[in-house]
Structures are given as structure tokens and as C-alpha cells.
Amino acid sequence: MSQQTKAVVEESPALPPAPAPARLTLDGKEHELPVIVGSEGEVGLDISQLRARSGAITFDPGYGNTGACESAITFIDGEAGILRYRGYPIEEIAGRAQFTEICYLLIYGHLPTAEELKDFENQLTRHTMIHEDMKKFFEGFPSSAHPMAMLSSMVVSLSTYYPKEGRDDDLDLNVIRLLAKGPTIAAASYKKNMGQPVVYPRNDLSYCSNFLHMMFSVPAEPYEVRPVLDRALNLLLILHADHEQNCSTSTVRMVGSSQANLFASISAGISALWGPLHGGANQAVIEMLGRIRDDHGDYKKYVDMAKDKGSGFKLMGFGHRVYKNFDPRAKILKATVDEVLAELGVSDPLLEIAKALEEVALHDEFFVSRKLYPNVDFYSGIIYRAMGIPTNMFTVLFALGRMPGWIAHWREMLHDPRNRINRPRQIYTGPPQRPFVPLAQR
Ligand code: SDX
């Protein structure tokens, strides 16, 4: 492992002084709760000693009000629609950086110099191939296997080839291996679905062009990557690169907190991302838009369904646990989608339906009162479609984008001296103690 890529993670800025503790009165007893304030002024009540001192725990299904950790990687202000990677606003990064630069920034804490980036990219290039025996794993999958199932399985299987971990060198090398082999595995999953032979990576292509080459080249005809496609994929991966303690990243931290290895932790994150309420939403958005198209384009009917609790229907790509304003990523994608489709010479009726849906929802009291805005998944699928990416690969592309964010959080957790195995509590609501009745007496 060359020394240049063992970048030192940048130290976090000093935090503002803590204000006076909060006071909680329970059963007539007063308890002090230390208050912690983040570098952007977020206030947290430290309840880490609450149970020991009061016997009580807090209760917060879905953790909407619970901070699991301190983190210096990504800042989101949901009310203001702000997203920053290591302090850099997403609007200033988008369209001006390579995805590999942002991988480096998120994982090592600072933007790489030209020298650091060159060395990092060389490392990635040298590790894009998977062990030849891993091709046999794909032979066992049915051709209809969902590529997210194959991605999750193959990523955890990387730990069978690289079992040694613990020394920092191995950890840093496994980070390179995972970032480099992710696109190779993802493209191979697509080839499995297509019944086509796996295409090997090339060392002369950029990270994004190499993935598109492995996706769309066939033995009889190498795929020529158009610059607009490389740029579009680069932007999409950057916009998905991290999003603080979302469901899949929290899963990676949860699994990693037991000291499970990097590959196993990231594989769990991939599985969590698959759900249609999370990363699977980009696939669900396109399926929803297709359903509306096939239903005479009657998008108002679906807006009304989304407002009817009993319908069980949600407007996919709308709403967010944190953003109660526009998702800044959705704003960037909406501004980009027309340009990409025009440059590709593609027109997509689903885009017109998406825009009409958005227009109606943004002026409808049901959505306005609940602060439901388009999120990152609302427009991303339209661009993936225009690039020729099949719908069932959309969440795989989300996973490739999120890989550096998952890795950065896993490393941050690993290097946090306060880190210990995550083990939430519960409020028991089951039956009180009762005597066991043997089968013969039941
Ligand atoms: C991602 O956390 C992250 O950072 C995630 C992510 C990332 O980068 O990692 O940003 C990526 O997962 C984006 C979200 C993709 N998911 C979808 O687009 C699926 C559709 N959205 C919803 O399922 C929902 O908005 C969630 C899951 C995104 C958020 O769920 P919450 O915070 O639990 O919201 P909620 O269910 O409490 O909603 C509040 C109200 C409810 O109505 P009431 O009970 O108040 O009457 O809004 C309603 C909900 O029923 N609502 C919707 C809706 N989303 C919320 N109603 C219709 N359509 C929707 N999409």
C-alpha cells in the first residue's frame, strides 16, 4: 500500500462550549442532562446516563429525534434544504468535481491534491478486477435475480477472499478494494440479468466510463462512452455519495459496531437501501410513473390516491424524514434532466408526467401542510432511463454512489474511542410472568 494514499483523516473543528445542562423531573426527582452543541449549532441532550440515574429510557420509534453519534462527515439542515459534504455545499460540488475526489473527501476528510487524487485513482484502477472464482457465484443466481441481491451477496463474499483485517493497511486496502470492485460486481449483475458474458474492467477509462463500459460493451462491439453519459453518471454518484445517518448508513454503523468486517457491514447497508421507502424508491418512482402513463396519464388520480390513507398508495419520490423543504439534490437533478435528455436526443413521456405530478403536489394542501417535496429519487430514474440503465439497476447505482459515505461512516465509527456495540433498549408490552404449560396439558 503506497504511503501517499494512507491519507490522515482531517481533525474536526473545535465544538462550541456546552450550555448549562437541561433538567428533567421524573417521579419528583430532578435529573440533569448534559447538553451538547454541534459545529452548526445543533443541540442534543446527552441521555447516556439517564437509565443508570433514573431507571427510565427514552422512547423514539424510528429514531426521528435521536442522535446515534457525533459525525464530522455530512451536514444536513432539513428545514433550510442544506446538504454539505465535509463543509462543502452540494451545489458547489455538483458539476465541478470527479466522484473519485468526493470519495476521497468523504473518507479522508479533505479534498485531495492532484498528487493524492492521482495516487488514489491509480489504486482504484489496480483493484477493479474480482477474483476469477467469483464469477462462479454468478452462475448460481437465476438470470431473473434482482441485482441488489447479487450486489449484497457478492460484497459480503469479498470477505472470503480478503479475510485478514485489523491492521490499518488492510483496512485502507479493503476500502480501495470495495470502491474499485463495486462497479465491477454491479455491471456483472446486469450481465447476469441480460444473459451476456461479463465484461472486464479497463485501466484506461475513468471510474464512471469504466462502469458504463462493463455494463454495455459486448464481445462483438466495445461500447463507446459518450462524454454526456460520463458526466451524468459522475453527477448522480456524487449526489448520492452520503446523507448522514439515513437508514442504510445507520445499518452500516450498527453492524460495524459489533466489529463485523467492512464487507459484511456494507453488505448489510446495501440490503437496507433496497427497501422501496429508502433507496428502492428510485425504482418505485419509475414504476409509479409508468403506471400513470398506462392509466391514460391521469396523474391527478394518483395525487388523490396518495392523499387517501386507505389507498395504501404513496407518491414515490416525495417526502423525506429530514428535508421539510426541497431536497437540494432533487433541485440539481431537475435542472440537469432536461439538459441530459436533450444532449442524448431522448424525450421521455414519464418526465412530463413527473413534472405535472410535482406541479400539482406542490400546490396541494395535503402535501404542502406535511412539507412533502420531491426527494433525490424523484428525477434520478428519468436520467438513468435515458442512459439506458434498466429500472432494476437504479438502486444498484444508488448503492455505488453511497459506497464512499458508508465507508466514511464505518471508519469514523471504528476510530471513535467512545464507540461500543449498538444495543438499543425497548418498552416491553408483552404478557406478565406465567407458568409454562407442558404440551401434554395444553
Ligand atoms: C431516501 O434518510 C435519508 O436521508 C434517505 C435518503 C438518503 O439519501 O439516504 O435521502 C434517500 O430514502 C429518500 C426517500 C425515498 N423514499 C420515498 O420517496 C418513498 C415515499 N416517501 C415516504 O415513504 C416518506 O416520505 C418517507 C419514508 C421518505 C419519510 O417517511 P417519514 O418521515 O416516516 O414520514 P411520515 O410517514 O411520518 O410522513 C408524514 C406524513 C404522513 O401523513 P400523516 O400521518 O401525517 O397524515 O406525510 C405522509 C404520511 O402518510 N406522507 C406521504 C408521503 N410521504 C409522507 N403521503 C403520500 N406520499 C408520500 N410520499
Residues whose N, C-alpha, C, O or C-beta is under 5 A from the ligand:
A	BS01	SDX	H243 N246 C247 P276 L277 H278 G279 A281 A306 F313 K314 L315 M316 G317 F318 G319 H320 R321 R370 N375 D377
